[in-house]
Amino acid sequence: MDGRKNIKIALNIATLLVTAVFLYWGDSVLSPFQKRILNLAAIFVILGASMNLVVGFTGMFSLGHSGFMCVGAYTAAILTMSPESKELIYYMEPIVPWLKNIEWPIIPATIMGGIIAAVFGILVGFPALRLRDDYLAIATLGFAEIIRIIVTNTISITNGALGLKNIPSEKSLLFYWSFCIITIIILKNLINSSWGYAFKAIRDNEIAAEAMGVSVFKHKMLSFTIGAFFAGIAGALMAFLITSIDPTMFRFLFTFQILLIVVLGGMGSLTGSVIAGIIITIAMEWLRFVERPMTILGMDIPGIPGMRMVIFAILLLVVVLFYRQGLMGTKEFNWDWLLDKLGLARNRERGIS
Amino acid sequence: MTLETFLQNIANGISLGSLYALIAIGYTMVYGIIRLINFAHADLLMVASYAAFYGILIFALPWWLSFLLAILLTTILGMSIEKIAYRPLRDAPRISALISAIGVSFLLQNLGIVLVGASPKPFPRPENLVWNIHLGGISFLSLAVIIPLITLVLLAAVNLVVNKTNIGIAMRAVSRDFETASLMAVDVNKVVVTTFAVGSGLAAVGGIMWSLQYPQIDPLMGVFPGLKCFIAAVMGGIGSVPGAMVGGFLLGMGEVMLVGFMPDLSGYRDAFAFVVLILILLFKPGGILGEHVVEKV
C-alpha cells in the first residue's frame, strides 16, 4: 500500500551501512588529528542533542550540563584506570579501598558513567525542577558548580584539583560515532513517542498540558534525567578521548559551548543539533589560527588568545537577535522531504485520509 | 576562636556583605522591571575595575577622577547593552533574552581576555583611601569602614529615587505591570534605560571597591561575585531594594562566618551560596522581604 515505507527502511539501512563503511575506512585512512576532531564532533553532537531534549523539547532552561558531564567523566575514568596507575596518581591521599582494584572495560564503564550521571540528575531534579525559567537556569548552574566543588574536595575518590591522568585511551571513529548514532536514534524515537509529545506539550504551555492530564513533574523529571544520562555518556567518552581530566575542565564555559550548538541548530530540532554540533566543533579547531601568531603583508601579528570565544559569543548574539530560529527551527530532516524534492514514489495517501 | 579573630571576621563580613548588597541592587532592579537575569551585570564589575586601573596607571589620572570616569563609562556600557542586546528581545520568549544575556556576558569576558590578557593584574590602592586602622587588639583596613559607609549612602540614595521621584514611581509602576504602565503614558523605554543606568553605576562602584578590597583583577573576576550577588538578591526577595541589602549582608556575613567557624569547610565556600539559594527557592521562593506573587494563567 505504502510504497514509501519500504523505500524509507531501505534508505535507513543504506545510510547506516554507508556510515559504517565510512567510519571503518576513516579509521585506517585519516590522520590521528582528523580522527580526534571527528570524535570530538561526535561527543558534541551527543551533548547538543541531549541538552536540546531538555531545553528545546521540554522547555526547561537548564544550565547544568557540564556538571553531569563531570560526573560521567569521573565515573568512567575511575572505573577503567588500572590499579597501578591509580596508585601512582593518588599521591596526595590514597584512593578509597573499594575503588582501588576495579578495572572495567571501556564500554560498560561508559554506560555506568551515564547511569551515575542520571542518578545525579534525579537528585538535582527533585528540588530544581519545581522552578521555572531563569530560576531554574540559575539553580541548575548552581548545582553544576556544587558538583564541581564536591569533586574538587573529595580527594580520596577523585584526586581533587590534580585531576586524573593515564585514563585508557580509545581513538577509533567507530567507537565514538556508534555511541553518537545510538544516542540520536534513541532520542529521535523518544521525541516521537507519547513521552515526547508530553515534553512538547509542557514546553508549549505547562498549565494547559497539566489541564490536559499530562503529569508535568514526572515528564520534566524524565526529560531531565535522560538528558543527564547522555551528558554522562558524553563526559565518559570525553575522558577516553583526551585521557586526562580535572575539575576546571567542566566549568560553565562548557555549558556555553553546548548552548551555542543548541541555539545555532535550532531549539527543538535534533537534526539542527547534529549539524550545529559538527559545524561548531570543526569551526572551533579551524579558528585556532586566529589565536596563533601570523604574518600578513610582512606585518607580524601576535597570537590573540581568547579570540575564538569572542567570535563564538558574537555568533550566539547574532543568532539570538536576528535569526532566532537557528539553522533548522523546529524542523527535522526526514526522507519524505527528500523524496518529495526528488519527486520519487509520490505519497499517494495524502488527501485521502 | 579568640575575640580578636571574631571581631576581625565581623569586619570582613561587613565589608563583603556591603559589596554584595551594592551589586545585588543592580540585579534586583533590572529583574524587577524586565524579569531578566542580567548576566552581563557581573562583567560590568570587571569593566569598571579595568577602566579605573588603566585610568590610574596609563593616563596617570588622580584616583578619584579615574574612578568617576570608570563609573561613567560602565554606566554608558550598561545602557548600550540594554539597547542592543535586550530591547529587541523584549517580546521574545524569556529563554531568548536569557541566552542573549549569557552571550553578552561571554563576549565581555573574552573581549577582556583578548584586550588585556588573562593574567591577573595588581590593582593600585590609593594611599589616602586605604590605610591600616589599629583599634585595641585588632587592625583592619580603612576599607572596612569606607565600603559600608558608601554602600549605606548609595542605598539611601537609591531608596529615595525609587520612592520619592517621578522616575521612581514610574519604575515601580513598570515593575508591577509593564503593559498597564505604558498605557498610563509611562515611557517604558526611558524607565528601563534609567534602571540599567542606575544598576550599572552601582555595579561600577561595587567593582571598584571590590578591587580595592581584593586587589587582584582579571577578566573573569566578575563571575563569582556576580552569581553570588544574584543569589543575595533572590535571598532578599527579588525586585526589592531593601531586600537586596538584607540578602547581601546576610550572605556576606554567612560566608565569612562559615570559613571562620569551620575552617575544614573552606573548600566548600563557593558552594555555600548555591546551597543557600536552593534552600531559599524551595522553602521561601519570595525571599525574605519579597512579596509572594501568584502566577497568572
Interface residues (C-beta under 8 A of the other chain):
Chain A: V55 G59 F61 P127 A128 R130 L131 D133 D134 Y135 A137 I138 A139 L141 G142 F143 E145 I146 I149 I150 T152 N153 I207 F252 F256 L259 V263 M267 I304 P305 G306 M307 M309 V310 F312 A313 I314 L316 L317 V320 L321 R324
Chain B: R35 L36 I37 A85 P88 L89 A92 R94 I95 S96 L98 I99 S100 I102 G103 V104 F106 L107 Q109 N110 L111 I113 V114 A118 V223 L227 F230 I231 V234 G267 Y268 D270 A271 A273 F274 V275 L277 I278 L281 L282 P285 V297
